[in-house]
Amino acid sequence: MSENKSIYRIVFHHQGNVIELYARDVSQTALYAFVEVGDLIFGERSKLVVDPSEEQLKSQFAGVKRTYLPLHSVIRIDEVEKVGSAKIISSGEGKGGTVTPFPMHFPPKNRGD
């Protein structure tokens, strides 16, 4: 059965870097303030040029069925038509700017005590 399943590009902050991953499953989770990402996709194409950042992410997420990203670390989630290459982008790279996560505070729920 060939099912046309959506592909998502997830861009998020992690340890001072910006990471771009591709997955087939993205959803809100029962864990408060987390995004659930499952069925990660890495380039399986045979290439002459190997991207070291994609290989690093591939080994880092080897054996991971699902990962839970803190909501405040997610920059963007896009539904795309084609899978690109996963990559690690240093937050200092680019047009001379610095990527800084927006500080967020989630107050504890009032339990009525």
N, C-alpha and C positions, 0 to 999 in steps of 0.2 A: 504494500500500500504506500504510494508516494504522497506524502502530505506536505503541502507548501507551508512550512512553519516560518514565523517571523524571525528575523535576525536583529539583534540589538547591539549598538555600540555604547559601551559604558565608559565614561571618562571620570576619574576620581583622583583625589589626593591620597598619597600613601608615603610616609616617611620622607617628606620633603620633595617628593617627585610627583608628577602627574602621570597616571597610568591609563592606557586605553586598551580595553578588552572587548571581545565579541562573545555573545552568548545567545542561546535560543530561548532562555527562560529568565524573565525578570518579573519580580512581583513584590508586593508589600508583604511583610512578614508579621507574625504574631509577636516577635520581639520588638518592643517599642523603639522607634527611631532607627530601624535598620531596613535596608533594601536587600532582598534575597536574589542572588544571581546564580543560575544553574545552567548546566550543559554548556560549559565554556567551549569556544571554538578557537583552535589555533591552526595556522596555515599548514596543511598537509601536502601542499604541492611540492614537487621536487624542484629545487632551485639551485642554481650555480652560486648565487650570492646568498649567504646566510646572515640574517639580521640577529646580532648578538642580544639585543634587548628582547626580541621575541623568544629566543631560545632560553633566556634567563627566566622569563615569565612562564614559559612552558614547563621548565623544571620546577619552578616555585609552586605552580598549581598542579603538578602531577599527582594524580590520585584524588583530587578534590572533586566531589560531586556537586556541592553547593558552597557558596561563600556568602557571608553576610557583611555588607558594607554599612558603616555608620552613615546615617542620612546626611550629616553635615559635611562628610568628605566627598559626596557625589557632586560633580560639577554639571554633568549632563548625561542624559540617556536618550539615544536616537534609535528609531526603527529604520533600518537600512535595507537595501536590496541585495548587496553583495558583502561578503566577508573581506575585510582588509587585514592588515597585519597588526598584531598586538604590539604595543610599544611602550617603552618607558621614556618619558620626556622630563628632563631636568627642569625644575620649576624656574630656574634662572635663564633658561634658553629662550630663544625667540627674539622679539623686538626690544631687547634690552630691559624688559619689565620683569617683575617678580610676581609670581602667583601666590597669594596668601589666602588661606581658607577664611571664610566669613565666620567670625566667632558666634556661636549659638549656645544658648543655655536653655535646657528643657527643665522647667520647674517640676518638682515631684508632685504627683497627683494627690489631691486632698482626700484623705481617707475618711474624713468626718469624725476623727477621734477627738 
